[in-house]
Amino acid sequence: MKKVANILLTIFGIGILLCLLAGALALPGYLVAMCIGGETASRLAEWILKQYMPWVIRAASVFAGIGLIAMYLNRQKALTGGAKDKK
């Protein structure tokens, strides 16, 4: 199980990194649209919003699910508080 979980964590890490980079690519697209102006800019901005970003969001959701499965297989408790030191 550890080997499968490590492979899934690697897929998760690479996938989320790619999704972050893909999401960051929307900014230059919008900047180009602002420089172009007119109907072409409107079509470019609309394509980014309605065609490109939904795929980025779907991919990020899939990779987040893979990460959760890997954490479950590793029995990791990432969002729980540990025992606090009492002084």
Secondary structure, DSSP 8 states (H G I E B T S, - for coil): -HHHHHHHHHHHHHHHHHHHHHHHTHHHHHHHHHHH-HHHHHHHHHHIIIIIHHHHHHHHHHHHHHHHHHHHHHT--TTS-------
